[in-house]
Amino acid sequence: MTATSITTGGARTDSARTGARTDGARIDGTIAVNPVLRVAPASPAVAAAHFGASLAFHADVSDVAAALAADGDPGFVVLDSRSTESWDQGHVPGAVHLPTALIPEQAEQLLDRAVPVVTYCWGPGCNGATRAALALAELGFQVKEMLGGFEYWAREGLEFETWEGQERRAADPLTAPVGAEDCGC
């Protein structure tokens, strides 16, 4: 990757050719802009609105697990939108199994419109939970998507069910802190 610079006229040049300095200023008088700041950050008010809205659409795996582990009704139902074969390999305990393709014809029989739904699929490389959330929202359900999906549920060392029974893997230290109850975020 190369940094770019912006001249007063708005033209961009390659930093390798112009000799960027560590303070961002260049020999030719332009100011270097790295790829992160090429598009300026949003104002604090716009950022607050965006991130607040993001939390209205998404739930973290550890937050879902904590809510399910607490005494009483968590106030939502978890929905696994994957295939039966995927479900059999492992799923969140207590989740409802409803593949995305079957949502239009079966959601009303399996879910209560008054109870928010948290969807998940395999993991961050899969948009099945997003498609399931869209299908449910179009039917009038309140819905959130569980970020990380089943992959991160298992990677965080949380118990899951398979067709053979309960299973738990060691927590991946890249996704969950070793020897701590939560990540603190």
Phi, psi and chi 1 to 4 in degrees:
 res  aa     phi    psi   chi1   chi2   chi3   chi4
   1 MET       -  145.1  -77.4 -143.5 -176.1      -
   2 THR  -120.6  148.0   59.9      -      -      -
   3 ALA   -78.2  157.2      -      -      -      -
   4 THR  -115.2  165.6   58.3      -      -      -
   5 SER  -127.1  156.1   64.0      -      -      -
   6 ILE  -120.6  124.9  -58.9  175.7      -      -
   7 THR   -89.2  173.3   63.9      -      -      -
   8 THR   -61.1  -24.3   54.5      -      -      -
   9 GLY   -87.1   -3.9      -      -      -      -
  10 GLY    91.1   -2.4      -      -      -      -
  11 ALA   -73.4  145.4      -      -      -      -
  12 ARG  -106.3  143.5  -65.3  173.3 -169.2 -126.9
  13 THR  -130.9  163.5   59.5      -      -      -
  14 ASP   -84.4  128.4 -178.9   86.3      -      -
  15 SER   -65.8  -27.6   63.0      -      -      -
  16 ALA   -65.2  -31.3      -      -      -      -
  17 ARG   -83.7  -30.3  -70.2 -166.9  -53.2 -103.5
  18 THR   -97.3  -10.5   59.9      -      -      -
  19 GLY    76.0   70.8      -      -      -      -
  20 ALA   -66.0  144.8      -      -      -      -
  21 ARG   -98.9  165.5  -63.4 -177.6  -12.3 -164.8
  22 THR   -67.8  -23.5   57.2      -      -      -
  23 ASP   -85.7    2.6   63.6   -1.5      -      -
  24 GLY    94.7  -23.3      -      -      -      -
  25 ALA   -77.5  152.1      -      -      -      -
  26 ARG  -116.7  161.9  -61.6 -177.2 -173.5  -81.3
  27 ILE   -58.3  -36.0  -63.3  167.0      -      -
  28 ASP   -83.7    4.4   65.3    0.3      -      -
  29 GLY    91.7   -2.8      -      -      -      -
  30 THR   -84.0  167.8   62.5      -      -      -
  31 ILE  -113.0  129.1  -62.2  174.9      -      -
  32 ALA   -72.7  140.6      -      -      -      -
  33 VAL  -127.0  119.6  178.6      -      -      -
  34 ASN   -77.4  167.9   66.2   45.3      -      -
  35 PRO   -60.0  -27.9  -23.5   32.2      -      -
  36 VAL   -69.8  -39.7  171.6      -      -      -
  37 LEU  -101.3    8.2  -61.3  176.3      -      -
  38 ARG   -55.8  -40.9 -172.1  173.2  -64.6  138.5
  39 VAL  -104.8  120.9  174.2      -      -      -
  40 ALA   -63.1  147.3      -      -      -      -
  41 PRO   -60.2  152.7  -18.8   28.8      -      -
  42 ALA   -68.5  160.9      -      -      -      -
  43 SER   -63.8  157.0   71.8      -      -      -
  44 PRO   -55.5  -38.4  -29.1   37.3      -      -
  45 ALA   -67.2  -42.7      -      -      -      -
  46 VAL   -67.1  -41.2  170.3      -      -      -
  47 ALA   -62.7  -42.7      -      -      -      -
  48 ALA   -61.6  -41.9      -      -      -      -
  49 ALA   -64.7  -42.9      -      -      -      -
  50 HIS   -63.8  -51.8  167.9   79.8      -      -
  51 PHE   -69.6  -31.9  -66.4  117.5      -      -
  52 GLY   -64.0  -42.9      -      -      -      -
  53 ALA   -65.1  -39.2      -      -      -      -
  54 SER   -58.3  -42.2  178.9      -      -      -
  55 LEU   -67.8  -22.2  -68.1  171.6      -      -
  56 ALA   -73.7  -19.5      -      -      -      -
  57 PHE  -104.8  -19.4  -62.6  110.1      -      -
  58 HIS  -127.5  150.1  -59.0  109.8      -      -
  59 ALA  -130.7  144.4      -      -      -      -
  60 ASP   -84.9  147.2 -179.8   85.7      -      -
  61 VAL   -54.0  -47.5  165.2      -      -      -
  62 SER   -67.2  -32.9   59.8      -      -      -
  63 ASP   -68.2  -40.7  -69.6  -18.9      -      -
  64 VAL   -62.9  -45.6  170.8      -      -      -
  65 ALA   -61.3  -43.0      -      -      -      -
  66 ALA   -64.0  -42.0      -      -      -      -
  67 ALA   -65.6  -39.4      -      -      -      -
  68 LEU   -70.1  -31.6  -66.8  174.2      -      -
  69 ALA   -79.6  -20.4      -      -      -      -
  70 ALA   -69.4  153.4      -      -      -      -
  71 ASP   -65.3  139.3  -68.9  -26.8      -      -
  72 GLY    95.2 -175.3      -      -      -      -
  73 ASP   -76.9  125.7  179.9    2.8      -      -
  74 PRO   -71.5  -15.2   27.7  -34.3      -      -
  75 GLY    90.1    6.2      -      -      -      -
  76 PHE  -150.1  166.1   61.4   87.6      -      -
  77 VAL  -118.9  143.4   63.5      -      -      -
  78 VAL   -96.3  134.1  178.3      -      -      -
  79 LEU  -122.8  122.8 -175.8  136.9      -      -
  80 ASP   -92.9  117.5 -174.9  -44.8      -      -
  81 SER   -98.6   13.3   63.9      -      -      -
  82 ARG   -87.8  177.6  -58.1  171.9  -58.3  146.9
  83 SER   -68.7  166.7   68.7      -      -      -
  84 THR   -62.8  -38.9  -60.9      -      -      -
  85 GLU   -62.0  -41.5  -65.9   79.6   11.0      -
  86 SER   -66.6  -44.9  -60.8      -      -      -
  87 TRP   -55.3  -46.2  168.4  -92.9      -      -
  88 ASP   -62.8  -33.2  -72.5  -14.2      -      -
  89 GLN   -68.2  -28.9  -77.2 -177.6 -100.3      -
  90 GLY   163.9  139.9      -      -      -      -
  91 HIS  -153.4  162.9   55.6  -88.8      -      -
  92 VAL   -65.4  129.8  172.5      -      -      -
  93 PRO   -57.4  132.9  -24.9   34.8      -      -
  94 GLY    84.1   -3.8      -      -      -      -
  95 ALA   -68.7  154.0      -      -      -      -
  96 VAL   -91.4  134.9  170.9      -      -      -
  97 HIS   -97.4  117.4 -178.9 -132.6      -      -
  98 LEU  -150.0   95.7 -178.2   56.7      -      -
  99 PRO   -56.6  144.5  -26.9   37.1      -      -
 100 THR   -50.2  -43.1  -58.3      -      -      -
 101 ALA   -62.5  -22.8      -      -      -      -
 102 LEU   -96.1   -3.9  -59.2  176.8      -      -
 103 ILE   -56.7  -48.4  -72.1  174.2      -      -
 104 PRO   -57.7  -35.4  -25.8   35.3      -      -
 105 GLU   -94.3  -18.0   61.4 -168.8   56.8      -
 106 GLN  -120.7  -14.1  -65.8 -177.2   11.4      -
 107 ALA   -56.6  -43.1      -      -      -      -
 108 GLU   -66.4  -26.6  -57.1 -141.9   16.9      -
 109 GLN   -81.8  -28.0  -68.3   86.0   27.4      -
 110 LEU   -99.6  -21.2  -63.0  173.2      -      -
 111 LEU  -124.5  152.4  -56.8  168.9      -      -
 112 ASP  -100.3  122.1  179.6  -12.0      -      -
 113 ARG   -57.7  -23.8  -78.8 -171.9 -163.4  -81.9
 114 ALA   -79.9   -9.3      -      -      -      -
 115 VAL  -110.6  121.5  178.4      -      -      -
 116 PRO   -59.1  149.8  -25.3   35.0      -      -
 117 VAL  -115.5  136.6  178.8      -      -      -
 118 VAL  -113.2  114.8  176.1      -      -      -
 119 THR   -93.3  151.7   63.7      -      -      -
 120 TYR  -148.7  160.2   74.8   89.2      -      -
 121 CYS  -133.7 -146.8   60.2      -      -      -
 122 TRP   -65.0  -57.2  -88.3  115.5      -      -
 123 GLY  -176.4 -165.9      -      -      -      -
 124 PRO   -65.3  -19.2    7.0  -10.1      -      -
 125 GLY   -86.7    6.4      -      -      -      -
 126 CYS  -125.8  135.4  174.7      -      -      -
 127 ASN  -103.1   19.3   67.4    1.4      -      -
 128 GLY   -61.3  -38.3      -      -      -      -
 129 ALA   -66.8  -34.7      -      -      -      -
 130 THR   -66.6  -44.2  -54.8      -      -      -
 131 ARG   -64.6  -38.6  -75.2 -176.4  -84.5  121.3
 132 ALA   -65.8  -42.4      -      -      -      -
 133 ALA   -61.9  -41.0      -      -      -      -
 134 LEU   -62.4  -47.1  173.8   61.0      -      -
 135 ALA   -59.8  -41.7      -      -      -      -
 136 LEU   -68.2  -42.8  -71.0  164.5      -      -
 137 ALA   -61.5  -39.7      -      -      -      -
 138 GLU   -64.5  -23.3  -71.7  173.7  -21.8      -
 139 LEU   -90.2    0.1  -67.5  172.1      -      -
 140 GLY    95.8   13.7      -      -      -      -
 141 PHE   -89.5  146.2  -70.9   89.1      -      -
 142 GLN   -78.9  133.3  -66.1  178.2  -20.1      -
 143 VAL  -147.7  146.8   64.4      -      -      -
 144 LYS  -130.6  159.9  -74.3 -171.8  172.3 -158.8
 145 GLU  -109.1  135.4  177.3 -178.4    1.2      -
 146 MET   -85.5  110.9 -175.1  173.6   78.5      -
 147 LEU   -65.2  136.2  -64.2  176.7      -      -
 148 GLY    95.5  -25.1      -      -      -      -
 149 GLY    57.9 -160.2      -      -      -      -
 150 PHE   -63.2  -33.7 -178.9   72.4      -      -
 151 GLU   -54.2  -50.0  175.7 -172.1  -11.0      -
 152 TYR   -76.7  -24.7  -83.2   72.5      -      -
 153 TRP   -59.2  -50.6 -174.3  -85.5      -      -
 154 ALA   -69.4  -41.0      -      -      -      -
 155 ARG   -65.0  -27.8  -71.4 -178.7   73.2 -176.7
 156 GLU   -82.6    3.9  -71.2 -166.6   15.9      -
 157 GLY    78.9   21.3      -      -      -      -
 158 LEU   -84.3  145.7  -61.2  167.0      -      -
 159 GLU   -66.3  142.3 -172.1  170.9   82.6      -
 160 PHE  -139.7  165.7   57.0   92.4      -      -
 161 GLU  -107.5  143.2  -62.7  174.2  -17.5      -
 162 THR  -124.9  179.4   72.3      -      -      -
 163 TRP   -67.2  -15.7   67.5  -85.2      -      -
 164 GLU   -96.9   -9.2  -64.7  176.6  -50.0      -
 165 GLY   131.6 -161.7      -      -      -      -
 166 GLN   -74.8  147.3  -60.3  -66.5  107.5      -
 167 GLU  -148.3  152.6 -170.4  174.0  -35.2      -
 168 ARG  -149.7  135.6  173.6  175.3  -90.8  156.7
 169 ARG  -107.6  160.2  -62.7 -177.5  180.0  155.8
 170 ALA   -63.1  143.9      -      -      -      -
 171 ALA   -65.4  138.5      -      -      -      -
 172 ASP   -78.3  120.2  179.9  -19.4      -      -
 173 PRO   -63.8  -12.3   19.7  -27.8      -      -
 174 LEU   -81.0  -16.3  -65.6  175.6      -      -
 175 THR  -118.3  -18.7   64.3      -      -      -
 176 ALA  -142.5  139.7      -      -      -      -
 177 PRO   -68.4  138.5   23.9  -30.4      -      -
 178 VAL   -78.3  127.3  175.8      -      -      -
 179 GLY    76.4   12.0      -      -      -      -
 180 ALA  -123.1  152.4      -      -      -      -
 181 GLU   -73.3  -35.8 -162.3  157.0  -47.9      -
 182 ASP  -149.4  171.2   65.8   41.0      -      -
 183 CYS   -81.0  -10.1   66.8      -      -      -
 184 GLY    84.5    4.1      -      -      -      -
 185 CYS   -99.0      -   60.2      -      -      -
